[in-house]
Amino acid sequence: MPFSFDGPSNPLTMNNKLVQTVLLVTALILMAACEKWDLDTVEFDNGPTTNSEDYSGSCGSTPGQLTVTFPLTFDLNHVVRFHIENQLSGEIIEFGSPDVNVNAEGVYSLSRALAPGCQPYLHWASLDTLGIGEEERYIYSDTCTVAPDSEAGWQQLTDLPTGGLANAISGSVYSENHGYILTVGTGREETLSGELVYTNRMWSYNVAEDNWQTLPNFPGQARESGIAASTGLDVIVGMGVTATNFHNDFYRLSYSPQNDQWDWTSIDSYPGSGVSNPVAFTLNGRIYVGLGYDGEANSIRFRSWNGVAWLVEPDFPGPGRSAAFAFVLDGSAYVGGGALGEQDFYSFSEEYGWETLGALPFSNTAGLSPIVIEGKAYVLNGFSPNNTVWVYDSASDSWTQDSSPYSTRYSSTAASVGCSGLVIGGLNTNVLFQDTWMFTP
């Protein structure tokens, strides 16, 4: 599992400071032909290809560069590989020996260009000895940078171009050409003429430009309380309910930055019955979907989408539920809450599976909207009118209470974009909101 590093922002705004982490690896006693290896110290020198001050406090349009320097004891039987993963696009750059440069003192270093813009990166190292097996250690996890011109605290931005929207879905993508783009849609919409309808309309929000645009309509039946999750330049959207019709269909919304075009394609339906108010999260490029209500019972099942098919995953360890919340921190997913005010809380990782955590210290846990910023998760609003924000610190498994400045509401939509979070719309009694708010710590 990667560990969190409470350090500077991503490689593009590091202002050429050394970021260090020590990876202590127990020496391996290998087969006769092999010597032990020892990875002692890894230093990341993050900065642009030119003067680092050009990047200070901004989201650059020029590619940045990551330089890794490390002393390493190994012979030609050992293969060292370093990886850079763009955590928004899912792109992984792998490099290592014999790509590594070696100086006269036996110090190894390498450099690789990084894409421009505000992007969170994850770096890890792996060592393989004569094909015996790969020992992998996560060694550094970047935080990210704020969107251009964003201010600390809450800001009200341009309204969603409709009369109001609640119980909608959202998913974000990152493009080198256009930066962070949030997709929002489906749900219960109040049209500009005042009509209240289930909708299949979709919009995109360009964070850098504070601009909304209309997207092609969701191709499935208009609905509310569905789910969306992002991987790379794709957002998959599905599930939800229309009156008493519970859906299990899914569609992929793909973005082409070259021509700034969005296209829908259908993908395999979710196995089994459709549900409303499920949860979804993305881990290591796979999208996990689970829980929800099918009209008769709450579900505990989870499946993951690997881009080709749905795979069976371990069932949720707690009671079945709908309207829970889910977020990802430091390579693990966290799931809790629910429509009945459930206060149990769990983590999930591919390495350890499901683990039980401390109970939630609050009882308004139905339909909370999560955002993740700089190693902390924020859950807010829910299914009862309020403007409370609960902040989770995974290192201490603890929560603190805060608040937001907008009017009390529930069933809003929220998403993380870089080092900011967006909250859109919502409902209070019979009033639907169309306002957009950004929070930057």
C-alpha positions as a Markdown table, in Angstrom:
| # | Residue | x | y | z |
|---|---|---|---|---|
| 1 | Met | 0.0 | 0.0 | 0.0 |
| 2 | Pro | 1.3 | 3.5 | -0.7 |
| 3 | Phe | 1.9 | 5.8 | 2.2 |
| 4 | Ser | 0.7 | 9.4 | 2.2 |
| 5 | Phe | 3.3 | 12.1 | 2.1 |
| 6 | Asp | 2.3 | 15.4 | 3.6 |
| 7 | Gly | 4.6 | 17.3 | 1.4 |
| 8 | Pro | 4.6 | 19.9 | -1.4 |
| 9 | Ser | 2.3 | 19.8 | -4.4 |
| 10 | Asn | 2.6 | 17.8 | -7.6 |
| 11 | Pro | 5.8 | 17.6 | -9.7 |
| 12 | Leu | 4.8 | 20.6 | -11.7 |
| 13 | Thr | 4.7 | 23.0 | -8.8 |
| 14 | Met | 7.4 | 21.7 | -6.5 |
| 15 | Asn | 9.6 | 24.7 | -7.1 |
| 16 | Asn | 12.6 | 22.4 | -7.5 |
| 17 | Lys | 12.7 | 21.2 | -3.9 |
| 18 | Leu | 14.0 | 17.7 | -3.0 |
| 19 | Val | 11.4 | 15.3 | -1.8 |
| 20 | Gln | 12.9 | 12.4 | 0.1 |
| 21 | Thr | 11.7 | 9.2 | 1.4 |
| 22 | Val | 13.6 | 6.3 | 2.8 |
| 23 | Leu | 12.6 | 2.8 | 1.8 |
| 24 | Leu | 14.0 | 0.3 | 4.2 |
| 25 | Val | 13.9 | -3.1 | 2.6 |
| 26 | Thr | 15.0 | -6.2 | 4.4 |
| 27 | Ala | 17.9 | -7.8 | 2.7 |
| 28 | Leu | 16.9 | -10.9 | 0.7 |
| 29 | Ile | 19.1 | -14.0 | 0.8 |
| 30 | Leu | 18.7 | -15.3 | -2.7 |
| 31 | Met | 19.8 | -18.3 | -4.7 |
| 32 | Ala | 23.5 | -19.0 | -5.1 |
| 33 | Ala | 23.9 | -16.9 | -8.3 |
| 34 | Cys | 22.3 | -13.9 | -6.7 |
| 35 | Glu | 23.5 | -11.3 | -4.3 |
| 36 | Lys | 21.3 | -9.4 | -1.9 |
| 37 | Trp | 20.0 | -6.0 | -2.9 |
| 38 | Asp | 19.4 | -3.0 | -0.7 |
| 39 | Leu | 17.5 | 0.1 | -1.8 |
| 40 | Asp | 18.6 | 2.7 | 0.7 |
| 41 | Thr | 17.5 | 6.2 | -0.2 |
| 42 | Val | 15.4 | 7.6 | -3.1 |
| 43 | Glu | 15.3 | 11.3 | -3.8 |
| 44 | Phe | 12.7 | 12.9 | -6.1 |
| 45 | Asp | 13.8 | 16.2 | -7.6 |
| 46 | Asn | 10.6 | 17.6 | -9.0 |
| 47 | Gly | 10.7 | 20.6 | -11.3 |
| 48 | Pro | 10.1 | 21.9 | -14.8 |
| 49 | Thr | 12.6 | 21.5 | -17.6 |
| 50 | Thr | 13.4 | 25.2 | -17.3 |
| 51 | Asn | 13.5 | 27.7 | -14.4 |
| 52 | Ser | 11.4 | 26.2 | -11.6 |
| 53 | Glu | 10.2 | 29.7 | -10.5 |
| 54 | Asp | 8.1 | 29.8 | -13.7 |
| 55 | Tyr | 6.0 | 27.1 | -12.1 |
| 56 | Ser | 5.6 | 28.6 | -8.6 |
| 57 | Gly | 2.0 | 28.6 | -7.6 |
| 58 | Ser | 0.6 | 27.9 | -11.0 |
| 59 | Cys | -0.6 | 25.2 | -13.2 |
| 60 | Gly | 1.9 | 25.2 | -16.0 |
| 61 | Ser | 1.3 | 24.7 | -19.7 |
| 62 | Thr | 4.9 | 23.5 | -20.3 |
| 63 | Pro | 5.9 | 19.9 | -19.5 |
| 64 | Gly | 7.5 | 19.3 | -16.2 |
| 65 | Gln | 10.2 | 16.8 | -15.3 |
| 66 | Leu | 10.8 | 14.3 | -12.6 |
| 67 | Thr | 14.3 | 13.3 | -11.6 |
| 68 | Val | 15.0 | 10.3 | -9.4 |
| 69 | Thr | 18.4 | 9.8 | -7.7 |
| 70 | Phe | 19.2 | 6.7 | -5.7 |
| 71 | Pro | 22.2 | 4.7 | -4.4 |
| 72 | Leu | 21.6 | 1.0 | -5.1 |
| 73 | Thr | 23.6 | -2.1 | -4.6 |
| 74 | Phe | 22.9 | -4.7 | -7.3 |
| 75 | Asp | 24.5 | -6.6 | -10.1 |
| 76 | Leu | 23.3 | -7.2 | -13.7 |
| 77 | Asn | 21.0 | -9.9 | -12.4 |
| 78 | His | 18.8 | -7.3 | -10.8 |
| 79 | Val | 16.2 | -5.2 | -12.7 |
| 80 | Val | 15.0 | -2.0 | -11.1 |
| 81 | Arg | 11.9 | -0.4 | -12.4 |
| 82 | Phe | 10.4 | 3.0 | -11.5 |
| 83 | His | 6.8 | 3.9 | -12.4 |
| 84 | Ile | 5.0 | 7.2 | -12.7 |
| 85 | Glu | 1.2 | 6.9 | -12.7 |
| 86 | Asn | -1.0 | 9.8 | -13.5 |
| 87 | Gln | -3.8 | 9.2 | -11.0 |
| 88 | Leu | -6.4 | 11.0 | -13.1 |
| 89 | Ser | -5.7 | 9.6 | -16.6 |
| 90 | Gly | -4.4 | 6.2 | -15.4 |
| 91 | Glu | -1.4 | 6.5 | -17.7 |
| 92 | Ile | 1.6 | 4.7 | -16.3 |
| 93 | Ile | 5.2 | 5.5 | -17.5 |
| 94 | Glu | 7.6 | 2.6 | -16.6 |
| 95 | Phe | 11.4 | 3.0 | -16.8 |
| 96 | Gly | 14.4 | 1.6 | -15.1 |
| 97 | Ser | 17.7 | -0.3 | -15.7 |
| 98 | Pro | 19.2 | -0.2 | -18.2 |
| 99 | Asp | 17.6 | 3.2 | -18.7 |
| 100 | Val | 19.2 | 4.5 | -15.5 |
| 101 | Asn | 22.2 | 6.7 | -15.6 |
| 102 | Val | 25.2 | 5.7 | -13.4 |
| 103 | Asn | 27.8 | 8.2 | -12.3 |
| 104 | Ala | 31.4 | 7.4 | -11.2 |
| 105 | Glu | 30.3 | 7.1 | -7.6 |
| 106 | Gly | 27.8 | 4.4 | -8.4 |
| 107 | Val | 24.8 | 6.7 | -7.9 |
| 108 | Tyr | 21.9 | 6.0 | -10.2 |
| 109 | Ser | 19.6 | 8.6 | -11.6 |
| 110 | Leu | 17.0 | 9.1 | -14.3 |
| 111 | Ser | 14.8 | 11.8 | -15.7 |
| 112 | Arg | 11.4 | 11.6 | -17.4 |
| 113 | Ala | 9.1 | 14.3 | -18.7 |
| 114 | Leu | 5.7 | 14.8 | -17.1 |
| 115 | Ala | 2.6 | 16.2 | -18.7 |
| 116 | Pro | 1.7 | 19.9 | -18.1 |
| 117 | Gly | -1.1 | 21.0 | -15.9 |
| 118 | Cys | -2.2 | 20.3 | -12.4 |
| 119 | Gln | -2.1 | 16.5 | -12.0 |
| 120 | Pro | -1.6 | 14.2 | -9.0 |
| 121 | Tyr | 1.1 | 11.6 | -9.6 |
| 122 | Leu | 2.0 | 8.4 | -7.8 |
| 123 | His | 5.5 | 6.9 | -7.9 |
| 124 | Trp | 6.6 | 3.5 | -6.9 |
| 125 | Ala | 9.6 | 1.2 | -7.4 |
| 126 | Ser | 9.9 | -2.5 | -8.0 |
| 127 | Leu | 12.9 | -4.8 | -8.1 |
| 128 | Asp | 13.1 | -8.2 | -9.8 |
| 129 | Thr | 15.9 | -10.7 | -9.3 |
| 130 | Leu | 16.5 | -13.2 | -12.0 |
| 131 | Gly | 12.8 | -13.6 | -12.5 |
| 132 | Ile | 12.4 | -15.1 | -9.0 |
| 133 | Gly | 9.7 | -12.6 | -8.2 |
| 134 | Glu | 9.0 | -8.9 | -8.0 |
| 135 | Glu | 9.3 | -7.1 | -4.8 |
| 136 | Glu | 7.2 | -3.9 | -5.0 |
| 137 | Arg | 7.4 | -1.0 | -2.6 |
| 138 | Tyr | 5.4 | 2.2 | -2.9 |
| 139 | Ile | 7.8 | 5.0 | -2.1 |
| 140 | Tyr | 6.2 | 8.3 | -2.7 |
| 141 | Ser | 2.7 | 9.6 | -3.2 |
| 142 | Asp | 2.3 | 13.2 | -4.4 |
| 143 | Thr | -0.3 | 15.5 | -3.3 |
| 144 | Cys | -1.8 | 17.8 | -6.0 |
| 145 | Thr | -2.1 | 21.4 | -6.9 |
| 146 | Val | -5.1 | 23.7 | -6.8 |
| 147 | Ala | -6.9 | 24.8 | -9.9 |
| 148 | Pro | -5.8 | 28.2 | -11.5 |
| 149 | Asp | -7.1 | 31.3 | -9.7 |
| 150 | Ser | -8.8 | 29.3 | -6.9 |
| 151 | Glu | -8.8 | 30.8 | -3.5 |
| 152 | Ala | -8.6 | 29.1 | -0.1 |
| 153 | Gly | -12.0 | 28.4 | 1.4 |
| 154 | Trp | -15.4 | 28.3 | -0.4 |
| 155 | Gln | -16.1 | 30.2 | -3.7 |
| 156 | Gln | -19.4 | 30.4 | -5.6 |
| 157 | Leu | -18.9 | 29.8 | -9.3 |
| 158 | Thr | -21.1 | 29.9 | -12.4 |
| 159 | Asp | -24.5 | 28.2 | -12.0 |
| 160 | Leu | -25.4 | 25.0 | -13.7 |
| 161 | Pro | -27.5 | 26.1 | -16.8 |
| 162 | Thr | -30.8 | 24.7 | -15.7 |
| 163 | Gly | -33.5 | 25.5 | -13.1 |
| 164 | Gly | -32.1 | 23.0 | -10.6 |
| 165 | Leu | -30.7 | 19.5 | -10.3 |
| 166 | Ala | -30.7 | 16.8 | -7.5 |
| 167 | Asn | -29.8 | 13.1 | -7.2 |
| 168 | Ala | -27.4 | 13.5 | -10.1 |
| 169 | Ile | -24.1 | 11.8 | -11.0 |
| 170 | Ser | -20.7 | 13.3 | -11.6 |
| 171 | Gly | -17.3 | 12.2 | -12.8 |
| 172 | Ser | -14.1 | 14.1 | -13.7 |
| 173 | Val | -11.5 | 13.7 | -16.4 |
| 174 | Tyr | -8.2 | 15.5 | -17.0 |
| 175 | Ser | -7.0 | 16.7 | -20.4 |
| 176 | Glu | -3.6 | 18.3 | -21.1 |
| 177 | Asn | -5.5 | 20.7 | -23.5 |
| 178 | His | -8.3 | 21.7 | -21.2 |
| 179 | Gly | -7.4 | 20.8 | -17.7 |
| 180 | Tyr | -9.9 | 19.3 | -15.3 |
| 181 | Ile | -13.4 | 18.7 | -16.7 |
| 182 | Leu | -16.3 | 17.7 | -14.5 |
| 183 | Thr | -19.3 | 15.8 | -16.1 |
| 184 | Val | -22.7 | 16.2 | -14.3 |
| 185 | Gly | -26.1 | 14.8 | -15.3 |
| 186 | Thr | -29.1 | 12.6 | -15.0 |
| 187 | Gly | -31.1 | 13.0 | -11.8 |
| 188 | Arg | -34.2 | 15.0 | -11.0 |
| 189 | Glu | -34.2 | 18.3 | -12.9 |
| 190 | Glu | -36.2 | 21.5 | -12.7 |
| 191 | Thr | -36.1 | 22.8 | -16.3 |
| 192 | Leu | -35.8 | 26.5 | -17.1 |
| 193 | Ser | -39.6 | 26.5 | -17.7 |
| 194 | Gly | -40.2 | 25.2 | -14.2 |
| 195 | Glu | -41.1 | 21.6 | -15.0 |
| 196 | Leu | -39.8 | 18.9 | -12.6 |
| 197 | Val | -38.7 | 15.8 | -14.6 |
| 198 | Tyr | -36.4 | 12.8 | -14.5 |
| 199 | Thr | -33.6 | 13.8 | -16.9 |
| 200 | Asn | -31.0 | 12.3 | -19.1 |
| 201 | Arg | -29.4 | 15.6 | -19.8 |
| 202 | Met | -25.6 | 15.9 | -19.3 |
| 203 | Trp | -23.3 | 18.9 | -18.8 |
| 204 | Ser | -19.5 | 19.5 | -18.6 |
| 205 | Tyr | -17.8 | 22.0 | -16.4 |
| 206 | Asn | -14.4 | 23.3 | -17.3 |
| 207 | Val | -12.7 | 24.2 | -13.9 |
| 208 | Ala | -10.1 | 26.5 | -15.4 |
| 209 | Glu | -12.6 | 28.5 | -17.4 |
| 210 | Asp | -15.5 | 28.4 | -14.9 |
| 211 | Asn | -17.7 | 27.4 | -17.9 |
| 212 | Trp | -20.6 | 25.0 | -18.4 |
| 213 | Gln | -21.3 | 23.3 | -21.7 |
| 214 | Thr | -24.1 | 20.9 | -22.8 |
| 215 | Leu | -23.0 | 17.3 | -23.6 |
| 216 | Pro | -24.8 | 14.7 | -25.6 |
| 217 | Asn | -27.7 | 13.3 | -23.6 |
| 218 | Phe | -27.2 | 10.1 | -21.5 |
| 219 | Pro | -28.4 | 7.3 | -23.9 |
| 220 | Gly | -30.3 | 5.3 | -21.3 |
| 221 | Gln | -33.7 | 6.1 | -19.8 |
| 222 | Ala | -33.9 | 9.3 | -17.8 |
| 223 | Arg | -33.4 | 8.5 | -14.1 |
| 224 | Glu | -32.1 | 9.6 | -10.7 |
| 225 | Ser | -29.9 | 8.1 | -8.0 |
| 226 | Gly | -27.5 | 6.4 | -10.4 |
| 227 | Ile | -23.7 | 6.2 | -10.2 |
| 228 | Ala | -20.7 | 7.3 | -12.1 |
| 229 | Ala | -16.9 | 6.7 | -11.8 |
| 230 | Ser | -13.9 | 7.9 | -13.8 |
| 231 | Thr | -10.9 | 6.2 | -15.3 |
| 232 | Gly | -8.6 | 7.9 | -17.7 |
| 233 | Leu | -10.6 | 10.0 | -20.1 |
| 234 | Asp | -13.7 | 7.9 | -19.6 |
| 235 | Val | -16.6 | 8.2 | -17.2 |
| 236 | Ile | -18.9 | 5.2 | -16.9 |
| 237 | Val | -22.5 | 5.9 | -15.9 |
| 238 | Gly | -25.4 | 3.6 | -14.9 |
| 239 | Met | -27.8 | 2.1 | -12.4 |
| 240 | Gly | -30.4 | 4.3 | -10.8 |
| 241 | Val | -34.2 | 4.4 | -10.7 |
| 242 | Thr | -37.1 | 5.8 | -12.8 |
| 243 | Ala | -40.3 | 5.7 | -10.7 |
| 244 | Thr | -40.3 | 1.9 | -9.8 |
| 245 | Asn | -38.0 | 0.8 | -12.6 |
| 246 | Phe | -34.6 | -0.1 | -11.2 |
| 247 | His | -31.8 | 0.0 | -13.8 |
| 248 | Asn | -28.6 | -2.1 | -14.3 |
| 249 | Asp | -27.5 | -0.7 | -17.7 |
| 250 | Phe | -24.2 | 1.1 | -18.0 |
| 251 | Tyr | -22.7 | 3.4 | -20.6 |
| 252 | Arg | -19.2 | 4.9 | -21.2 |
| 253 | Leu | -18.8 | 8.6 | -21.9 |
| 254 | Ser | -15.4 | 9.1 | -23.6 |
| 255 | Tyr | -13.6 | 12.3 | -24.1 |
| 256 | Ser | -11.3 | 13.0 | -27.1 |
| 257 | Pro | -9.1 | 16.0 | -26.2 |
| 258 | Gln | -7.8 | 16.3 | -29.7 |
| 259 | Asn | -11.1 | 17.4 | -31.1 |
| 260 | Asp | -12.8 | 18.3 | -27.8 |
| 261 | Gln | -15.5 | 15.7 | -28.4 |
| 262 | Trp | -17.6 | 13.5 | -26.1 |
| 263 | Asp | -19.1 | 10.2 | -27.3 |
| 264 | Trp | -21.4 | 7.6 | -25.6 |
| 265 | Thr | -21.1 | 3.8 | -26.0 |
| 266 | Ser | -22.9 | 1.1 | -24.2 |
| 267 | Ile | -21.0 | -1.4 | -22.1 |
| 268 | Asp | -22.1 | -4.7 | -20.4 |
| 269 | Ser | -24.9 | -4.3 | -17.9 |
| 270 | Tyr | -24.2 | -4.8 | -14.2 |
| 271 | Pro | -24.7 | -8.5 | -13.3 |
| 272 | Gly | -28.0 | -9.1 | -11.6 |
| 273 | Ser | -30.8 | -6.7 | -10.7 |
| 274 | Gly | -30.6 | -3.0 | -11.0 |
| 275 | Val | -30.4 | -0.8 | -8.0 |
| 276 | Ser | -30.7 | 2.8 | -6.9 |
| 277 | Asn | -28.2 | 4.7 | -4.8 |
| 278 | Pro | -25.2 | 2.3 | -5.1 |
| 279 | Val | -21.6 | 3.4 | -4.5 |
| 280 | Ala | -18.6 | 3.4 | -6.8 |
| 281 | Phe | -14.9 | 4.0 | -6.6 |
| 282 | Thr | -11.8 | 3.5 | -8.7 |
| 283 | Leu | -8.8 | 1.5 | -7.6 |
| 284 | Asn | -5.8 | 0.8 | -9.8 |
| 285 | Gly | -7.7 | 1.5 | -13.0 |
| 286 | Arg | -10.7 | -0.7 | -12.1 |
| 287 | Ile | -14.1 | 0.7 | -11.2 |
| 288 | Tyr | -15.8 | -1.0 | -8.2 |
| 289 | Val | -19.6 | -0.7 | -8.0 |
| 290 | Gly | -21.7 | -2.1 | -5.2 |
| 291 | Leu | -24.6 | -1.9 | -2.6 |
| 292 | Gly | -27.9 | -0.2 | -3.5 |
| 293 | Tyr | -31.6 | -1.0 | -3.3 |
| 294 | Asp | -33.4 | -3.1 | -5.9 |
| 295 | Gly | -37.0 | -2.4 | -4.9 |
| 296 | Glu | -37.2 | -5.3 | -2.5 |
| 297 | Ala | -33.9 | -5.5 | -0.6 |
| 298 | Asn | -30.6 | -3.8 | 0.0 |
| 299 | Ser | -27.5 | -5.4 | -1.6 |
| 300 | Ile | -24.1 | -6.4 | -0.3 |
| 301 | Arg | -22.6 | -7.4 | -3.6 |
| 302 | Phe | -19.6 | -5.7 | -5.3 |
| 303 | Arg | -18.4 | -6.1 | -8.9 |
| 304 | Ser | -15.5 | -4.4 | -10.6 |
| 305 | Trp | -15.3 | -3.2 | -14.3 |
| 306 | Asn | -11.8 | -3.8 | -15.8 |
| 307 | Gly | -12.7 | -2.1 | -19.1 |
| 308 | Val | -13.8 | -5.3 | -20.7 |
| 309 | Ala | -16.0 | -7.2 | -18.3 |
| 310 | Trp | -17.5 | -7.2 | -14.8 |
| 311 | Leu | -15.6 | -9.2 | -12.2 |
| 312 | Val | -16.8 | -10.7 | -9.0 |
| 313 | Glu | -15.4 | -9.0 | -5.9 |
| 314 | Pro | -15.7 | -9.8 | -2.1 |
| 315 | Asp | -19.1 | -8.9 | -0.7 |
| 316 | Phe | -19.5 | -5.9 | 1.6 |
| 317 | Pro | -18.9 | -7.1 | 5.2 |
| 318 | Gly | -21.7 | -5.1 | 6.8 |
| 319 | Pro | -25.5 | -5.3 | 6.3 |
| 320 | Gly | -26.8 | -4.5 | 2.9 |
| 321 | Arg | -27.7 | -0.8 | 2.3 |
| 322 | Ser | -28.3 | 2.0 | -0.1 |
| 323 | Ala | -27.2 | 5.6 | -0.2 |
| 324 | Ala | -23.9 | 5.0 | 1.5 |
| 325 | Phe | -20.8 | 7.0 | 0.6 |
| 326 | Ala | -17.4 | 5.9 | -0.8 |
| 327 | Phe | -14.1 | 7.6 | -1.4 |
| 328 | Val | -10.5 | 6.6 | -2.0 |
| 329 | Leu | -7.4 | 7.7 | 0.0 |
| 330 | Asp | -3.8 | 6.4 | -0.4 |
| 331 | Gly | -4.7 | 3.4 | -2.4 |
| 332 | Ser | -7.6 | 2.2 | -0.2 |
| 333 | Ala | -11.4 | 2.7 | -0.6 |
| 334 | Tyr | -13.5 | 3.7 | 2.4 |
| 335 | Val | -17.3 | 3.0 | 2.5 |
| 336 | Gly | -19.8 | 3.9 | 5.2 |
| 337 | Gly | -23.1 | 5.3 | 6.2 |
| 338 | Gly | -26.4 | 4.5 | 4.5 |
| 339 | Ala | -30.1 | 5.4 | 4.1 |
| 340 | Leu | -31.0 | 4.1 | 7.6 |
| 341 | Gly | -28.4 | 6.2 | 9.3 |
| 342 | Glu | -25.8 | 3.3 | 9.5 |
| 343 | Gln | -22.7 | 4.4 | 11.3 |
| 344 | Asp | -20.4 | 1.4 | 10.6 |
| 345 | Phe | -17.3 | 2.2 | 8.5 |
| 346 | Tyr | -15.0 | 0.0 | 6.4 |
| 347 | Ser | -11.9 | 0.2 | 4.2 |
| 348 | Phe | -11.1 | -2.0 | 1.2 |
| 349 | Ser | -7.8 | -2.6 | -0.7 |
| 350 | Glu | -6.8 | -5.2 | -3.2 |
| 351 | Glu | -4.1 | -6.3 | -0.8 |
| 352 | Tyr | -6.1 | -6.6 | 2.4 |
| 353 | Gly | -9.7 | -6.8 | 1.3 |
| 354 | Trp | -12.3 | -5.4 | 3.7 |
| 355 | Glu | -11.4 | -4.1 | 7.1 |
| 356 | Thr | -13.6 | -2.7 | 9.9 |
| 357 | Leu | -12.8 | 0.8 | 11.1 |
| 358 | Gly | -14.1 | 3.0 | 13.9 |
| 359 | Ala | -17.8 | 3.9 | 13.9 |
| 360 | Leu | -18.8 | 7.2 | 12.3 |
| 361 | Pro | -19.3 | 9.8 | 15.1 |
| 362 | Phe | -22.4 | 11.3 | 13.4 |
| 363 | Ser | -25.8 | 9.8 | 12.6 |
| 364 | Asn | -26.8 | 11.8 | 9.5 |
| 365 | Thr | -25.1 | 9.3 | 7.2 |
| 366 | Ala | -27.7 | 8.9 | 4.4 |
| 367 | Gly | -26.7 | 10.0 | 0.9 |
| 368 | Leu | -23.6 | 12.0 | 1.9 |
| 369 | Ser | -21.5 | 13.4 | -1.0 |
| 370 | Pro | -17.7 | 12.8 | -0.7 |
| 371 | Ile | -14.8 | 14.8 | -2.1 |
| 372 | Val | -11.1 | 14.0 | -1.5 |
| 373 | Ile | -8.5 | 16.8 | -1.3 |
| 374 | Glu | -4.8 | 16.6 | -0.3 |
| 375 | Gly | -5.0 | 13.4 | 1.7 |
| 376 | Lys | -8.3 | 14.1 | 3.5 |
| 377 | Ala | -11.9 | 13.2 | 2.7 |
| 378 | Tyr | -14.9 | 15.6 | 3.1 |
| 379 | Val | -18.4 | 14.2 | 3.3 |
| 380 | Leu | -21.3 | 16.6 | 3.2 |
| 381 | Asn | -25.0 | 17.3 | 2.8 |
| 382 | Gly | -26.8 | 13.9 | 2.6 |
| 383 | Phe | -30.5 | 13.2 | 2.6 |
| 384 | Ser | -31.6 | 15.8 | 5.3 |
| 385 | Pro | -31.2 | 19.5 | 4.8 |
| 386 | Asn | -27.9 | 20.7 | 6.3 |
| 387 | Asn | -24.6 | 22.4 | 5.4 |
| 388 | Thr | -22.5 | 20.3 | 7.7 |
| 389 | Val | -19.1 | 19.0 | 6.5 |
| 390 | Trp | -17.3 | 16.0 | 8.1 |
| 391 | Val | -13.6 | 15.7 | 7.5 |
| 392 | Tyr | -11.8 | 12.3 | 7.7 |
| 393 | Asp | -8.1 | 11.8 | 8.4 |
| 394 | Ser | -7.2 | 8.2 | 7.5 |
| 395 | Ala | -3.8 | 8.4 | 9.4 |
| 396 | Ser | -5.7 | 8.7 | 12.7 |
| 397 | Asp | -9.0 | 7.2 | 11.6 |
| 398 | Ser | -10.7 | 10.3 | 13.0 |
| 399 | Trp | -13.4 | 12.8 | 12.0 |
| 400 | Thr | -13.7 | 16.5 | 12.6 |
| 401 | Gln | -16.8 | 18.7 | 12.0 |
| 402 | Asp | -16.9 | 21.8 | 9.7 |
| 403 | Ser | -19.6 | 23.7 | 7.7 |
| 404 | Ser | -20.2 | 25.2 | 4.3 |
| 405 | Pro | -21.5 | 28.7 | 3.5 |
| 406 | Tyr | -24.3 | 27.7 | 1.1 |
| 407 | Ser | -28.0 | 27.3 | 2.0 |
| 408 | Thr | -29.0 | 24.0 | 3.7 |
| 409 | Arg | -29.7 | 21.2 | 1.2 |
| 410 | Tyr | -29.6 | 17.5 | 0.5 |
| 411 | Ser | -29.1 | 15.3 | -2.6 |
| 412 | Ser | -26.4 | 17.5 | -4.0 |
| 413 | Thr | -23.6 | 16.3 | -6.3 |
| 414 | Ala | -20.0 | 16.5 | -5.4 |
| 415 | Ala | -16.6 | 15.7 | -7.0 |
| 416 | Ser | -12.9 | 16.2 | -6.6 |
| 417 | Val | -10.9 | 18.2 | -9.2 |
| 418 | Gly | -7.2 | 18.5 | -8.4 |
| 419 | Cys | -6.8 | 20.0 | -5.0 |
| 420 | Ser | -10.3 | 21.4 | -4.9 |
| 421 | Gly | -13.8 | 20.0 | -4.5 |
| 422 | Leu | -17.0 | 21.0 | -6.3 |
| 423 | Val | -20.6 | 20.8 | -5.0 |
| 424 | Ile | -23.4 | 21.3 | -7.5 |
| 425 | Gly | -27.2 | 21.7 | -7.0 |
| 426 | Gly | -29.3 | 19.8 | -4.5 |
| 427 | Leu | -32.7 | 20.0 | -3.0 |
| 428 | Asn | -34.5 | 21.5 | 0.0 |
| 429 | Thr | -38.2 | 20.5 | 0.4 |
| 430 | Asn | -39.5 | 21.6 | -3.1 |
| 431 | Val | -36.7 | 23.9 | -4.0 |
| 432 | Leu | -34.0 | 22.6 | -6.4 |
| 433 | Phe | -30.7 | 24.4 | -6.6 |
| 434 | Gln | -28.4 | 25.0 | -9.6 |
| 435 | Asp | -25.5 | 26.8 | -7.9 |
| 436 | Thr | -21.9 | 25.6 | -8.1 |
| 437 | Trp | -19.5 | 25.9 | -5.2 |
| 438 | Met | -15.7 | 25.2 | -5.0 |
| 439 | Phe | -13.9 | 24.3 | -1.8 |
| 440 | Thr | -10.1 | 24.6 | -1.6 |
| 441 | Pro | -8.4 | 24.0 | 1.8 |
